Amino acid sequence: GAVVSQHPSRVICKSGTSVKIECRSLDFQATTMFWYRQFPKQSLMLMATSNEGSKATYEQGVEKDKFLINHASLTLSTLTVASAHPEDSSFYICSAGYSAMNTEAFFGQGTRLTVV
Amino acid sequence: DQQVKQNSPSLSVQEGRISILNCDYTNSMFDYFLWYKKYPAEGPTFLISISSIKDKNEDGRFTVFLNKSAKHLSLHIVPSQPGDSAVYFCAASGRGAQKLVFGQGTRLTINP
């Protein structure tokens, strides 16, 4: 299967700082990537759809000014948590697939964000 | 509104026996269903999928069954192995979309 790499795997930051998470498709080009968030003992929830060369599409209830998404190339999407607060502490995961018609999404390793 | 539901938060099965994980959905527009396995602090790993035009798909020890009229799918693992212990998520998507809606997950524990 395809490889999706996410970095960093774990980050601890102070409240009020911004954190950038990278998601890379290593052996294929992804015009679309997805960002999910998982709170403890809950399901993965889609936050936004990242489209190469255009603005991201955010799910209802997700603040686009807090969760900034940049998909500048076909192999890289970044999620920046702006002015992070403790309630933003969560597990963030990206996914990507070969093409828009392929529903087999491959996931990154995830990033555990802890805001203190 | 939980469109994909896994009503069993945990399941314990003896090694060598069959593990059956269940999933229900409410959105009749879902066209594709997937099962993922997840270890703590890692991203989900794809296991097996099924299109809505099929009712069964098999891959080695893993078989997924889809009952569209009941809006229900299940994952069968046989024989179960200790390495199968993980959290299993079912997910669904609309036609051609990679945007997935996940269930809450079921923690499977295989006992030796």
Interface residues (C-beta under 8 A of the other chain):
Chain A: G1 V4 Q6 S9 R10 T32 F34 Y36 Q42 S43 L44 M45 L46 T49 F91 I93 S95 A96 G97 A100 M101 N102 T103 E104 A105 F106 F107 G108 Q109 G110 R112
Chain B: V4 Y32 L34 Y36 A41 E42 G43 P44 T45 F46 S49 F89 A91 S93 G96 A97 Q98 K99 L100 V101 F102 G103 Q104 G105
